[in-house]
Every structure is written in structure tokens, then in C-alpha cells.
């Protein structure tokens, strides 16, 4: 049996442990850089495949047509104009923020909604847009394709809110 011992000061051990913790923290930060932050009671932002995107929307009560109406690659502007600032306000209201993705390419998945209050029979009139970056939802909206349509966050509207939106 071999016994191997090394004399080391407590200071060297403490410095080595500190360096290891610091290196581990750096690795975690690099891995999660650019990913949306999610709290324990938050919704799932997974969207790497069709079933995850459908599940994302169903968390809010939306029923969608299985096949997307459109899939497009979009570039989040490097600098937001007034219109994009307003759009990002919708994102921030739903605990999302497009600012960290400025200048990045994302995919926009558009689905026809089948159960928007007041529009249940009008397939294609109300759509869900989901912005996906590296398999996670980073933003999106629910909107009407009508001339004087509306745009809102993902939350399912109350009946009164839906009636007010359809009259504006």
C-alpha cells in the first residue's frame, strides 16, 4: 500500500478552492449567456419543436391550428425604432425583453388561433406570433389580421377585454 502526502498551507488550499468556484461560475455564465431567465413559477419557454410551441401557447389557453401559417427568419434590429420600442413594451409586460437579442437572427412562427373570444369561426383572422431564439421563446404576440386589428401579449383575454378590442 502506498501513502502519498503533500504539505500544503491552508492559504494555498483556500486559493485553489476559490479559483475552482470562480471557474465554475464563469462556465455557468457562459453557457446561459443570451438565454431568457425563467423563475420557478414561470411558464415554459421551450420552443424547439412543434409540440413545444403548441404547449407554449396552450399555457395561456390558446388553441391553434397544427400547421404554422408562416415560418420566417427575422433579424431583431440592432437599434430599436419607435415602433419596435412599442412592440418591446408588449414583451416587457409579459416578462420578456428583446433588448438582449438586438442584432440577432430569430425565427418567427405564426399560428392561426381557433378560440379567440368573438372570432372562434374566423380561422386566420387572429394569429399568434412566436419569436424563437436557440429553441426558446424570446417574444411574440397575439394579433388580428383585420384592417383595424389589434395586437396584445400572450395572455388569454377576458370576455370584456376581447369585446373592447374588437370595437377599437
DSSP file (Angstrom, degrees, kcal/mol; ACC not computed):
  #  RESIDUE AA STRUCTURE BP1 BP2  ACC     N-H-->O    O-->H-N    N-H-->O    O-->H-N    TCO  KAPPA ALPHA  PHI   PSI    X-CA   Y-CA   Z-CA
    1    1 A X              0   0    0      0, 0.0     2,-0.4     0, 0.0     0, 0.0   0.000 360.0 360.0 360.0 133.8    0.0    0.0    0.0
    2    2 A X        -     0   0    0      2,-0.0     2,-0.5     0, 0.0     0, 0.0  -0.825 360.0-162.1-102.8 139.9    1.3    3.4   -1.0
    3    3 A X        -     0   0    0     -2,-0.4     2,-0.5     2,-0.0     0, 0.0  -0.985   7.7-171.9-119.5 127.2    0.7    6.5    1.0
    4    4 A X        +     0   0    0     -2,-0.5     2,-0.4     2,-0.0    -2,-0.0  -0.977   6.9 176.7-122.2 126.0    1.2    9.8   -0.7
    5    5 A X        -     0   0    0     -2,-0.5     2,-0.4     2,-0.0    -2,-0.0  -0.967  12.4-162.7-131.8 147.7    1.1   13.1    1.2
    6    6 A X        -     0   0    0     -2,-0.4     2,-0.6     2,-0.0    -2,-0.0  -0.992  17.9-134.7-128.2 134.1    1.7   16.7    0.2
    7    7 A X        +     0   0    0     -2,-0.4     2,-0.4     0, 0.0    -2,-0.0  -0.775  36.8 163.6 -86.5 127.1    2.4   19.5    2.6
    8    8 A X        -     0   0    0     -2,-0.6     2,-0.1     4,-0.0    -2,-0.0  -0.999  34.7-119.4-144.8 142.6    0.3   22.5    1.6
    9    9 A X     >  -     0   0    0     -2,-0.4     4,-1.8     1,-0.1     5,-0.1  -0.414  26.1-117.3 -79.2 158.9   -0.6   25.6    3.5
   10   10 A X  H  > S+     0   0    0      1,-0.2     4,-2.5     2,-0.2     5,-0.2   0.832 114.9  59.3 -63.7 -32.2   -4.2   26.5    4.3
   11   11 A X  H  > S+     0   0    0      2,-0.2     4,-2.5     1,-0.2    -1,-0.2   0.913 104.1  49.0 -64.2 -43.3   -3.8   29.6    2.2
   12   12 A X  H  > S+     0   0    0      2,-0.2     4,-2.3     1,-0.2    -1,-0.2   0.902 112.1  49.2 -62.9 -41.3   -2.9   27.5   -0.9
   13   13 A X  H  X S+     0   0    0     -4,-1.8     4,-2.4     2,-0.2    -2,-0.2   0.924 112.1  48.1 -64.1 -44.5   -5.9   25.2   -0.3
   14   14 A X  H  X S+     0   0    0     -4,-2.5     4,-2.5     1,-0.2    -2,-0.2   0.908 112.5  48.5 -63.7 -42.6   -8.3   28.2    0.1
   15   15 A X  H  X S+     0   0    0     -4,-2.5     4,-2.4     2,-0.2    -1,-0.2   0.892 111.4  49.9 -65.3 -39.6   -7.0   29.9   -3.0
   16   16 A X  H  X S+     0   0    0     -4,-2.3     4,-2.0     2,-0.2    -2,-0.2   0.914 112.1  47.5 -64.5 -43.3   -7.3   26.7   -5.1
   17   17 A X  H  X S+     0   0    0     -4,-2.4     4,-2.2     2,-0.2    -2,-0.2   0.910 112.3  50.0 -64.1 -42.6  -10.9   26.2   -3.8
   18   18 A X  H  X S+     0   0    0     -4,-2.5     4,-2.5     1,-0.2    -2,-0.2   0.913 110.1  50.1 -62.4 -43.3  -11.8   29.9   -4.6
   19   19 A X  H  X S+     0   0    0     -4,-2.4     4,-2.3     1,-0.2    -1,-0.2   0.877 109.8  51.3 -63.1 -38.4  -10.3   29.5   -8.1
   20   20 A X  H  X S+     0   0    0     -4,-2.0     4,-2.2     2,-0.2    -2,-0.2   0.915 111.4  46.6 -65.7 -43.3  -12.4   26.4   -8.7
   21   21 A X  H  X S+     0   0    0     -4,-2.2     4,-2.3     2,-0.2    -2,-0.2   0.912 112.6  50.5 -64.8 -42.6  -15.6   28.1   -7.6
   22   22 A X  H  X S+     0   0    0     -4,-2.5     4,-2.1     1,-0.2    -2,-0.2   0.901 110.6  48.9 -62.3 -42.1  -14.8   31.1   -9.8
   23   23 A X  H  X S+     0   0    0     -4,-2.3     4,-2.0     2,-0.2    -1,-0.2   0.900 110.8  50.5 -64.7 -41.5  -14.1   28.9  -12.8
   24   24 A X  H  X S+     0   0    0     -4,-2.2     4,-2.1     1,-0.2    -2,-0.2   0.906 110.0  50.0 -63.9 -41.5  -17.4   27.0  -12.3
   25   25 A X  H  X S+     0   0    0     -4,-2.3     4,-2.4     1,-0.2    -1,-0.2   0.895 109.2  51.9 -63.9 -39.8  -19.3   30.3  -12.1
   26   26 A X  H  X S+     0   0    0     -4,-2.1     4,-2.2     2,-0.2    -1,-0.2   0.898 108.8  50.4 -63.5 -40.5  -17.7   31.5  -15.3
   27   27 A X  H  X S+     0   0    0     -4,-2.0     4,-2.2     2,-0.2    -2,-0.2   0.920 110.5  49.3 -63.3 -44.5  -18.7   28.4  -17.1
   28   28 A X  H  X S+     0   0    0     -4,-2.1     4,-2.1     1,-0.2    -2,-0.2   0.916 111.4  49.4 -62.2 -43.7  -22.3   28.7  -15.9
   29   29 A X  H  X S+     0   0    0     -4,-2.4     4,-0.6     1,-0.2    -1,-0.2   0.899 111.4  48.9 -63.4 -40.6  -22.5   32.3  -17.1
   30   30 A X  H >< S+     0   0    0     -4,-2.2     3,-0.5     1,-0.2    -1,-0.2   0.888 111.4  49.4 -66.7 -38.7  -21.0   31.5  -20.5
   31   31 A X  H 3< S+     0   0    0     -4,-2.2    -2,-0.2     1,-0.2    -1,-0.2   0.897 116.8  40.8 -67.1 -40.2  -23.5   28.6  -21.0
   32   32 A X  H >< S+     0   0    0     -4,-2.1     3,-1.9    -5,-0.2    -1,-0.2   0.376  82.4 128.3 -92.7   4.1  -26.5   30.7  -20.0
   33   33 A X  T << S+     0   0    0     -4,-0.6     3,-0.1    -3,-0.5    -3,-0.0  -0.417  80.9   9.5 -63.5 128.3  -25.5   33.9  -21.8
   34   34 A X  T 3  S+     0   0    0      1,-0.3     2,-0.3    -2,-0.2    -1,-0.3   0.492  98.8 123.6  82.6   2.9  -28.3   35.2  -24.1
   35   35 A X    <   -     0   0    0     -3,-1.9    -1,-0.3     1,-0.1     2,-0.1  -0.748  69.6-104.2 -95.0 144.9  -30.9   32.7  -22.7
   36   36 A X        -     0   0    0     -2,-0.3     2,-0.4    -3,-0.1     9,-0.1  -0.408  33.7-120.6 -67.1 142.3  -34.1   34.0  -21.2
   37   37 A X        -     0   0    0     -2,-0.1     2,-0.4     0, 0.0    -1,-0.1  -0.675  30.6-169.4 -83.3 136.1  -34.3   34.0  -17.4
   38   38 A X        -     0   0    0     -2,-0.4     2,-0.1     4,-0.1     6,-0.0  -0.993  10.7-144.3-130.4 129.9  -37.1   31.9  -16.0
   39   39 A X    >   -     0   0    0     -2,-0.4     3,-1.7     1,-0.1     0, 0.0  -0.435  34.0-100.4 -87.3 169.2  -38.3   31.8  -12.4
   40   40 A X  T 3  S+     0   0    0      1,-0.3    -1,-0.1    -2,-0.1    -2,-0.0   0.838 122.5  41.4 -59.1 -36.6  -39.6   28.6  -10.7
   41   41 A X  T 3  S+     0   0    0      2,-0.0    -1,-0.3     0, 0.0     2,-0.1   0.266  95.8 112.0 -96.3  13.3  -43.3   29.6  -11.1
   42   42 A X  S <  S-     0   0    0     -3,-1.7     2,-0.1     1,-0.1    -4,-0.1  -0.299  73.8 -94.9 -83.1 167.6  -42.9   30.9  -14.7
   43   43 A X        -     0   0    0      1,-0.1     2,-0.4    -2,-0.1    -1,-0.1  -0.349  45.9 -94.9 -74.5 160.5  -44.2   29.4  -17.8
   44   44 A X        -     0   0    0      1,-0.1    15,-0.1    11,-0.1    -1,-0.1  -0.650  30.5-169.2 -78.2 131.4  -42.1   27.1  -20.0
   45   45 A X        +     0   0    0     -2,-0.4    92,-2.9    -9,-0.1    -1,-0.1   0.238  40.1 133.1-102.8  10.9  -40.4   29.0  -22.8
   46   46 A X  B     +A  136   0A   0     90,-0.2    90,-0.2     1,-0.1    10,-0.2  -0.409  14.4 152.6 -66.0 135.3  -39.3   25.8  -24.7
   47   47 A X        +     0   0    0     88,-2.8    88,-0.2    -2,-0.1    89,-0.2   0.002  23.2 122.8-155.2  36.9  -40.0   26.0  -28.4
   48   48 A X  S    S+     0   0    0     87,-0.5     2,-0.3    86,-0.1    88,-0.1   0.652  79.8  22.7 -82.3 -13.4  -37.5   23.9  -30.2
   49   49 A X  S  > S-     0   0    0     86,-0.1     4,-2.1     1,-0.1     5,-0.2  -0.902  90.1 -94.0-144.1 174.4  -40.2   21.7  -31.9
   50   50 A X  H  > S+     0   0    0     -2,-0.3     4,-2.4     1,-0.2     5,-0.2   0.874 120.7  50.6 -60.2 -41.4  -43.9   21.9  -33.0
   51   51 A X  H  > S+     0   0    0      1,-0.2     4,-2.3     2,-0.2    -1,-0.2   0.879 110.5  49.5 -68.3 -35.6  -45.2   20.2  -29.8
   52   52 A X  H  > S+     0   0    0      2,-0.2     4,-2.2     1,-0.2    -1,-0.2   0.879 111.5  49.2 -69.2 -36.6  -43.2   22.6  -27.5
   53   53 A X  H  X S+     0   0    0     -4,-2.1     4,-2.0     2,-0.2    -2,-0.2   0.915 112.7  47.2 -67.8 -41.6  -44.5   25.6  -29.5
   54   54 A X  H  X S+     0   0    0     -4,-2.4     4,-2.2     1,-0.2    -2,-0.2   0.905 112.6  50.0 -64.1 -40.6  -48.1   24.4  -29.2
   55   55 A X  H  X S+     0   0    0     -4,-2.3     4,-1.3     2,-0.2    -2,-0.2   0.877 106.5  56.3 -65.2 -37.6  -47.6   23.6  -25.5
   56   56 A X  H >< S+     0   0    0     -4,-2.2     3,-0.6   -10,-0.2     4,-0.4   0.956 112.0  41.3 -57.9 -50.8  -46.2   27.1  -25.0
   57   57 A X  H ><>S+     0   0    0     -4,-2.0     5,-1.7     1,-0.2     3,-1.5   0.850 108.7  59.7 -67.9 -34.0  -49.4   28.7  -26.4
   58   58 A X  H ><5S+     0   0    0     -4,-2.2     3,-1.2     1,-0.3    -1,-0.2   0.751  89.7  72.1 -68.1 -21.5  -51.7   26.3  -24.6
   59   59 A X  T <<5S+     0   0    0     -4,-1.3    -1,-0.3    -3,-0.6    -2,-0.2   0.772 102.3  44.2 -60.4 -24.3  -50.3   27.5  -21.3
   60   60 A X  T < 5S-     0   0    0     -3,-1.5    96,-0.5    -4,-0.4    -1,-0.3   0.437 127.7 -99.8 -98.8  -2.5  -52.2   30.7  -22.0
   61   61 A X  T < 5S+     0   0    0     -3,-1.2     2,-0.3     1,-0.3    -3,-0.2   0.498  72.9 146.4  98.3   5.7  -55.4   28.9  -23.1
   62   62 A X      < -     0   0    0     -5,-1.7     2,-0.5    92,-0.1    -1,-0.3  -0.561  34.8-157.8 -82.2 139.3  -54.8   29.2  -26.9
   63   63 A X        -     0   0    0     -2,-0.3    51,-3.2    -5,-0.0    52,-0.7  -0.968  21.1-175.2-110.0 128.6  -55.9   26.6  -29.3
   64   64 A X  B     -F  113   0B   0     -2,-0.5    49,-0.2    49,-0.2     2,-0.2  -0.818  32.5 -97.8-123.5 160.4  -54.1   26.7  -32.6
   65   65 A X        -     0   0    0     47,-2.1    47,-0.1    -2,-0.3     4,-0.1  -0.545  40.0-121.6 -70.6 145.0  -54.1   25.0  -36.0
   66   66 A X  S    S+     0   0    0     -2,-0.2     2,-0.3    45,-0.1    -1,-0.1   0.891  93.7  59.0 -60.2 -45.0  -51.5   22.3  -36.1
   67   67 A X  S    S-     0   0    0      1,-0.1    45,-0.4     2,-0.0    -2,-0.1  -0.684  92.3-113.4 -89.7 138.1  -49.5   23.6  -39.0
   68   68 A X        -     0   0    0     -2,-0.3    43,-0.3     1,-0.1     3,-0.1  -0.390  10.3-141.4 -67.0 145.6  -48.0   27.1  -38.9
   69   69 A X  S    S-     0   0    0     41,-2.5     2,-0.3     1,-0.3    42,-0.2   0.790  85.2  -0.2 -73.1 -28.8  -49.4   29.7  -41.2
   70   70 A X  E     -B  110   0A   0     40,-1.4    40,-2.9     2,-0.0     2,-0.4  -0.979  54.5-163.7-160.0 146.1  -45.9   31.1  -41.7
   71   71 A X  E     +B  109   0A   0     -2,-0.3     2,-0.4    38,-0.2    38,-0.2  -0.993  25.1 168.2-130.6 125.8  -42.3   30.5  -40.6
   72   72 A X  E     -B  108   0A   0     36,-2.1    36,-3.5    -2,-0.4     2,-0.5  -0.992  35.2-126.5-140.5 145.5  -39.9   33.3  -41.3
   73   73 A X  E     -B  107   0A   0     -2,-0.4     2,-0.3    34,-0.2    34,-0.2  -0.805  36.5-175.8 -87.8 130.1  -36.3   34.2  -40.2
   74   74 A X  E     -B  106   0A   0     32,-3.1    32,-3.1    -2,-0.5     2,-0.6  -0.889  22.7-137.2-125.0 155.3  -36.2   37.6  -38.8
   75   75 A X  E     -B  105   0A   0     -2,-0.3     2,-0.4    30,-0.2    30,-0.2  -0.965  19.8-133.7-112.1 121.8  -33.5   39.9  -37.5
   76   76 A X        -     0   0    0     28,-2.8    27,-2.5    -2,-0.6    28,-0.1  -0.614  40.6-104.9 -69.3 126.3  -34.1   41.7  -34.3
   77   77 A X        -     0   0    0     -2,-0.4    27,-0.2    25,-0.2     3,-0.1  -0.197  15.0-135.7 -58.2 143.5  -33.0   45.3  -35.1
   78   78 A X  S    S+     0   0    0     24,-0.3     2,-0.4     1,-0.2    -1,-0.1   0.867  98.9  29.8 -65.8 -36.1  -29.7   46.3  -33.6
   79   79 A X  S    S-     0   0    0     24,-0.0     2,-0.4    23,-0.0    -1,-0.2  -0.995  89.8-130.6-125.2 130.0  -31.3   49.7  -32.7
   80   80 A X        -     0   0    0     -2,-0.4     2,-0.1    -3,-0.1    -4,-0.0  -0.625  16.4-152.4 -82.9 131.1  -35.0   49.8  -31.9
   81   81 A X     >  -     0   0    0     -2,-0.4     4,-2.4     1,-0.0     5,-0.2  -0.265  42.6 -84.6 -84.3-176.2  -37.1   52.5  -33.7
   82   82 A X  H  > S+     0   0    0      1,-0.2     4,-2.1     2,-0.2     5,-0.2   0.891 129.6  50.7 -60.9 -40.5  -40.2   53.9  -32.1
   83   83 A X  H  > S+     0   0    0      1,-0.2     4,-2.1     2,-0.2    -1,-0.2   0.909 112.0  45.8 -64.0 -42.6  -42.4   51.1  -33.4
   84   84 A X  H  > S+     0   0    0      2,-0.2     4,-2.5     1,-0.2    -1,-0.2   0.834 108.7  56.7 -71.7 -31.3  -40.1   48.4  -32.1
   85   85 A X  H  X S+     0   0    0     -4,-2.4     4,-1.4     2,-0.2    -1,-0.2   0.922 108.8  47.1 -62.1 -43.1  -39.8   50.1  -28.8
   86   86 A X  H  X S+     0   0    0     -4,-2.1     4,-1.3     2,-0.2    -2,-0.2   0.903 112.0  50.2 -64.7 -40.4  -43.6   49.9  -28.5
   87   87 A X  H  X S+     0   0    0     -4,-2.1     4,-1.5     1,-0.2     3,-0.3   0.899 108.4  52.4 -63.9 -39.4  -43.5   46.2  -29.5
   88   88 A X  H  X S+     0   0    0     -4,-2.5     4,-2.8     1,-0.2    -1,-0.2   0.783 100.1  62.8 -69.1 -25.3  -40.9   45.6  -26.9
   89   89 A X  H  X S+     0   0    0     -4,-1.4     4,-2.0     2,-0.2    -1,-0.2   0.894 102.4  50.7 -62.7 -39.0  -43.2   47.2  -24.3
   90   90 A X  H  X S+     0   0    0     -4,-1.3     4,-0.7    -3,-0.3    -2,-0.2   0.914 111.2  48.9 -61.6 -42.2  -45.6   44.4  -25.0
   91   91 A X  H ><>S+     0   0    0     -4,-1.5     5,-2.7     1,-0.2     3,-1.0   0.928 110.2  49.6 -64.5 -45.1  -42.8   41.9  -24.5
   92   92 A X  H ><5S+     0   0    0     -4,-2.8     3,-1.7     1,-0.3    -1,-0.2   0.854 103.9  60.1 -63.6 -34.4  -41.7   43.5  -21.2
   93   93 A X  H 3<5S+     0   0    0     -4,-2.0    -1,-0.3     1,-0.3    -2,-0.2   0.737 107.9  46.0 -65.4 -21.5  -45.3   43.4  -19.9
   94   94 A X  T <<5S-     0   0    0     -3,-1.0    -1,-0.3    -4,-0.7    -2,-0.2   0.000 126.5 -99.8-109.8  27.9  -45.2   39.6  -20.3
   95   95 A X  T < 5S+     0   0    0     -3,-1.7     2,-0.3     1,-0.2    -3,-0.2   0.780  90.2 112.1  61.9  31.5  -41.7   39.3  -18.7
   96   96 A X      < -     0   0    0     -5,-2.7     2,-0.3    -8,-0.1    -1,-0.2  -0.864  45.3-167.7-122.8 162.4  -39.9   39.0  -21.9
   97   97 A X        -     0   0    0     41,-0.3     3,-0.4    -2,-0.3     4,-0.1  -0.927  17.1-163.4-155.1 125.9  -37.4   41.5  -23.4
   98   98 A X  S >  S+     0   0    0     -2,-0.3     3,-1.7     1,-0.2     4,-0.2   0.570  72.1  93.6 -86.4  -9.3  -36.0   41.7  -26.9
   99   99 A X  G >  S+     0   0    0      1,-0.3     3,-1.7     2,-0.2    -1,-0.2   0.881  81.4  53.5 -54.0 -44.9  -33.1   44.1  -26.0
  100  100 A X  G 3  S+     0   0    0     -3,-0.4    -1,-0.3     1,-0.3    -2,-0.1   0.685 108.5  52.9 -65.3 -13.3  -30.6   41.3  -25.3
  101  101 A X  G X  S+     0   0    0     -3,-1.7     3,-2.5    -4,-0.1   -25,-0.3   0.275  74.9 140.6-104.6   9.9  -31.3   39.9  -28.8
  102  102 A X  T <  S+     0   0    0     -3,-1.7   -24,-0.3     1,-0.3   -25,-0.2  -0.316  76.9  12.5 -56.3 128.8  -30.7   43.1  -30.7
  103  103 A X  T 3  S+     0   0    0    -27,-2.5    -1,-0.3     1,-0.3     2,-0.2   0.422 103.8 120.4  83.9  -0.9  -29.0   42.3  -34.0
  104  104 A X    <   -     0   0    0     -3,-2.5   -28,-2.8   -27,-0.2     2,-0.4  -0.610  64.1-117.5 -97.6 156.8  -29.6   38.6  -33.7
  105  105 A X  E     +B   75   0A   0    -30,-0.2     2,-0.3    -2,-0.2   -30,-0.2  -0.759  38.5 168.7 -90.4 136.5  -31.5   36.3  -36.0
  106  106 A X  E     -B   74   0A   0    -32,-3.1   -32,-3.1    -2,-0.4     2,-0.4  -0.879  32.0-114.4-136.8 169.5  -34.6   34.5  -34.7
  107  107 A X  E     -BC  73 132A   0     25,-2.5    25,-3.0    -2,-0.3     2,-0.6  -0.908  18.7-150.2-108.6 139.1  -37.4   32.5  -36.2
  108  108 A X  E     -BC  72 131A   0    -36,-3.5   -36,-2.1    -2,-0.4     2,-0.5  -0.941   9.8-165.6-108.7 118.4  -41.0   33.8  -36.2
  109  109 A X  E     -BC  71 130A   0     21,-2.7    21,-2.6    -2,-0.6     2,-0.5  -0.907   5.1-162.6-102.9 125.5  -43.6   31.1  -36.1
  110  110 A X  E     -BC  70 129A   0    -40,-2.9   -41,-2.5    -2,-0.5   -40,-1.4  -0.942   9.1-177.7-113.8 126.2  -47.1   32.2  -36.9
  111  111 A X  E     - C   0 128A   0     17,-2.7    17,-3.0    -2,-0.5     2,-0.4  -0.946  28.2-120.2-123.0 142.3  -50.1   30.1  -36.0
  112  112 A X  E     - C   0 127A   0    -45,-0.4   -47,-2.1    -2,-0.4     2,-0.4  -0.672  29.7-136.4 -77.5 132.2  -53.8   30.6  -36.6
  113  113 A X  B     -F   64   0B   0     13,-2.9    13,-0.4    -2,-0.4    11,-0.4  -0.760  17.2-170.6 -93.5 134.9  -55.8   30.8  -33.4
  114  114 A X  S    S+     0   0    0    -51,-3.2   -50,-0.1    -2,-0.4    -1,-0.1   0.581  77.2  44.1 -99.3 -12.8  -59.1   28.9  -33.2
  115  115 A X        +     0   0    0    -52,-0.7     2,-0.3     2,-0.1     5,-0.2   0.042  63.1 141.6-129.7  29.7  -60.5   30.1  -29.9
  116  116 A X    >   -     0   0    0      3,-0.3     3,-2.7    -3,-0.2     4,-0.2  -0.588  65.9-100.3 -70.7 129.6  -60.1   33.9  -29.6
  117  117 A X  T 3  S+     0   0    0     -2,-0.3    -1,-0.1     1,-0.3    -2,-0.1  -0.267 107.8  11.7 -55.8 125.0  -63.3   35.2  -28.0
  118  118 A X  T 3  S+     0   0    0     -3,-0.0    -1,-0.3    48,-0.0     3,-0.1   0.278 124.0  65.3  91.5 -10.0  -65.6   36.6  -30.6
  119  119 A X    X   +     0   0    0     -3,-2.7     3,-1.4     1,-0.1    -3,-0.3   0.090  56.7 125.6-127.7  21.2  -63.5   35.2  -33.5
  120  120 A X  T 3  S+     0   0    0      1,-0.3    -1,-0.1    -4,-0.2    -3,-0.1   0.814  80.4  39.7 -57.0 -35.1  -64.0   31.4  -33.0
  121  121 A X  T 3  S+     0   0    0      1,-0.1     2,-1.2    -3,-0.1    -1,-0.3   0.505  94.9  88.1 -92.9  -4.2  -65.3   30.7  -36.5
  122  122 A X    X>  -     0   0    0     -3,-1.4     3,-2.0    -8,-0.1     4,-0.6  -0.636  65.6-162.7 -99.5  77.8  -62.9   33.1  -38.3
  123  123 A X  T 34 S+     0   0    0     -2,-1.2    -9,-0.1     1,-0.3     4,-0.1  -0.384  76.2  16.1 -62.4 129.9  -59.8   30.9  -39.0
  124  124 A X  T 34 S+     0   0    0      2,-0.4    -1,-0.3   -11,-0.4    21,-0.1   0.312  97.6  99.9  90.7  -8.2  -56.8   33.0  -39.8
  125  125 A X  T <4 S+     0   0    0     -3,-2.0    20,-3.2   -12,-0.2     2,-0.5   0.862  86.9  37.9 -77.1 -36.0  -58.3   36.3  -38.5
  126  126 A X  E  < S- D   0 144A   0     -4,-0.6   -13,-2.9   -13,-0.4    -2,-0.4  -0.967  77.9-176.7-118.0 131.1  -56.4   36.1  -35.2
  127  127 A X  E     -CD 112 143A   0     16,-3.1    16,-2.8    -2,-0.5     2,-0.5  -0.905  22.6-137.7-129.0 153.7  -52.8   34.8  -35.2
  128  128 A X  E     -CD 111 142A   0    -17,-3.0   -17,-2.7    -2,-0.3     2,-0.5  -0.942  16.6-161.9-107.2 129.4  -50.1   34.0  -32.6
  129  129 A X  E     -CD 110 141A   0     12,-3.0    12,-1.8    -2,-0.5     2,-0.5  -0.958   6.0-170.2-110.2 127.4  -46.6   35.1  -33.5
  130  130 A X  E     -CD 109 140A   0    -21,-2.6   -21,-2.7    -2,-0.5     2,-0.6  -0.977  11.2-152.2-119.9 123.7  -43.8   33.4  -31.5
  131  131 A X  E     -CD 108 139A   0      8,-3.0     7,-2.9    -2,-0.5     8,-1.1  -0.856  19.4-168.4 -94.0 123.4  -40.2   34.6  -31.8
  132  132 A X  E     -CD 107 137A   0    -25,-3.0   -25,-2.5    -2,-0.6     2,-0.4  -0.946  13.2-179.7-121.1 130.8  -37.8   31.8  -31.1
  133  133 A X  E >  S- D   0 136A   0      3,-2.7     3,-1.3    -2,-0.4   -27,-0.1  -0.989  75.9 -17.3-130.1 122.3  -34.0   32.0  -30.5
  134  134 A X  T 3  S-     0   0    0     -2,-0.4   -86,-0.1     1,-0.3    -1,-0.1   0.878 129.6 -49.3  49.5  45.4  -32.0   28.9  -29.9
  135  135 A X  T 3  S+     0   0    0    -88,-0.2   -88,-2.8     1,-0.2   -87,-0.5   0.570 118.9 100.4  79.1  10.3  -35.1   26.8  -29.0
  136  136 A X  E <  S-AD  46 133A   0     -3,-1.3    -3,-2.7   -90,-0.2     2,-0.3  -0.973  76.2-111.5-130.8 144.8  -36.6   29.3  -26.6
  137  137 A X  E     + D   0 132A   0    -92,-2.9    -5,-0.2    -2,-0.4     3,-0.1  -0.569  34.5 170.2 -70.9 127.9  -39.4   31.8  -26.9
  138  138 A X  E     -     0   0A   0     -7,-2.9   -41,-0.3     1,-0.4     2,-0.3   0.484  62.7 -29.7-114.2  -9.2  -38.0   35.3  -26.6
  139  139 A X  E     + D   0 131A   0     -8,-1.1    -8,-3.0   -43,-0.1    -1,-0.4  -0.980  61.5 145.9 176.8-179.4  -41.1   37.3  -27.6
  140  140 A X  E     - D   0 130A   0     -2,-0.3     2,-0.3   -10,-0.3   -10,-0.2  -0.902  21.9-136.1 151.8-177.2  -44.3   37.3  -29.6
  141  141 A X  E     - D   0 129A   0    -12,-1.8   -12,-3.0    -2,-0.3     2,-0.4  -0.965  18.0-118.3-159.9 169.3  -47.9   38.5  -29.7
  142  142 A X  E     +ED 152 128A   0     10,-2.5    10,-2.5    -2,-0.3     2,-0.3  -0.993  45.6 169.9-115.5 127.9  -51.5   37.7  -30.5
  143  143 A X  E     -ED 151 127A   0    -16,-2.8   -16,-3.1    -2,-0.4     2,-0.4  -0.957  34.5-123.6-143.0 158.8  -52.8   39.9  -33.3
  144  144 A X  E     - D   0 126A   0      6,-2.3   -18,-0.2    -2,-0.3     5,-0.2  -0.815  11.5-150.6 -97.8 140.5  -55.8   40.4  -35.6
  145  145 A X        +     0   0    0    -20,-3.2   -19,-0.1    -2,-0.4    -1,-0.1   0.400  61.9 114.9 -90.6   3.1  -55.1   40.4  -39.3
  146  146 A X  S >  S-     0   0    0    -21,-0.4     3,-1.5     1,-0.1    -2,-0.1  -0.265  83.2-105.7 -69.4 161.3  -58.1   42.7  -39.9
  147  147 A X  T 3  S+     0   0    0      1,-0.3     2,-0.2     2,-0.0    -1,-0.1   0.916 122.4  30.4 -55.5 -49.5  -57.5   46.3  -41.2
  148  148 A X  T 3  S+     0   0    0     18,-0.1    -1,-0.3     2,-0.0    -2,-0.1  -0.338  99.4 150.3-103.2  49.8  -58.2   47.9  -37.8
  149  149 A X    <   -     0   0    0     -3,-1.5     2,-0.3    -2,-0.2    -4,-0.1   0.209  37.3-122.1 -73.2-166.9  -56.9   44.9  -35.9
  150  150 A X        -     0   0    0      2,-0.0    -6,-2.3    16,-0.0     2,-0.3  -0.862   8.6-152.2-134.9 166.1  -55.3   44.6  -32.5
  151  151 A X  E     +E  143   0A   0     -2,-0.3     2,-0.3    -8,-0.2    -8,-0.2  -0.988  24.9 156.1-142.4 135.9  -52.1   43.4  -31.0
  152  152 A X  E     -E  142   0A   0    -10,-2.5   -10,-2.5    -2,-0.3   -62,-0.0  -0.891  40.9 -87.6-147.2 174.3  -51.6   42.1  -27.5
  153  153 A X        -     0   0    0     -2,-0.3   -11,-0.2   -12,-0.2    -1,-0.1  -0.032  55.4 -85.9 -74.7-172.3  -49.4   39.8  -25.4
  154  154 A X  S    S+     0   0    0    -14,-0.1   -92,-0.1   -13,-0.1   -13,-0.1   0.669  87.7 115.7 -75.4 -18.3  -50.0   36.1  -24.9
  155  155 A X  S    S-     0   0    0      1,-0.1     2,-0.3   -94,-0.0   -95,-0.1  -0.247  74.5-113.8 -58.8 137.4  -52.4   36.3  -22.0
  156  156 A X        -     0   0    0    -96,-0.5    -1,-0.1     1,-0.1    -2,-0.1  -0.563  38.3-122.0 -70.1 128.5  -55.9   35.0  -22.9
  157  157 A X        -     0   0    0     -2,-0.3   -40,-0.1     1,-0.1     2,-0.1  -0.352  15.5-117.0 -75.4 151.9  -58.3   38.0  -22.8
  158  158 A X     >  -     0   0    0      1,-0.1     4,-2.3    -2,-0.1     5,-0.2  -0.419  36.3-104.5 -73.4 163.9  -61.3   38.2  -20.6
  159  159 A X  H  > S+     0   0    0      1,-0.2     4,-2.0     2,-0.2     5,-0.2   0.902 121.6  49.6 -60.4 -41.7  -64.6   38.4  -22.5
  160  160 A X  H  > S+     0   0    0      1,-0.2     4,-2.2     2,-0.2    -1,-0.2   0.903 110.5  49.9 -64.7 -41.2  -65.0   42.1  -21.8
  161  161 A X  H  > S+     0   0    0      1,-0.2     4,-2.4     2,-0.2    -1,-0.2   0.895 109.8  51.3 -64.5 -39.5  -61.4   42.9  -22.9
  162  162 A X  H  X S+     0   0    0     -4,-2.3     4,-2.1     2,-0.2    -1,-0.2   0.896 109.9  49.3 -65.3 -39.8  -62.0   40.9  -26.1
  163  163 A X  H  X S+     0   0    0     -4,-2.0     4,-0.9     2,-0.2    -1,-0.2   0.902 111.4  49.4 -66.0 -39.9  -65.2   42.9  -26.9
  164  164 A X  H  X S+     0   0    0     -4,-2.2     4,-0.6     1,-0.2     3,-0.4   0.906 111.9  48.4 -64.6 -41.2  -63.4   46.2  -26.2
  165  165 A X  H >< S+     0   0    0     -4,-2.4     3,-0.7     1,-0.2    -2,-0.2   0.874 108.3  53.8 -67.1 -37.3  -60.5   45.2  -28.5
  166  166 A X  H 3< S+     0   0    0     -4,-2.1    -1,-0.2     1,-0.2    -2,-0.2   0.710 109.7  48.7 -73.3 -17.1  -62.8   44.1  -31.3
  167  167 A X  H 3<        0   0    0     -4,-0.9    -1,-0.2    -3,-0.4    -2,-0.2   0.550 360.0 360.0 -95.9  -8.3  -64.6   47.5  -31.2
  168  168 A X    <<        0   0    0     -3,-0.7    -2,-0.2    -4,-0.6    -1,-0.2   0.454 360.0 360.0 -94.6 360.0  -61.4   49.6  -31.3
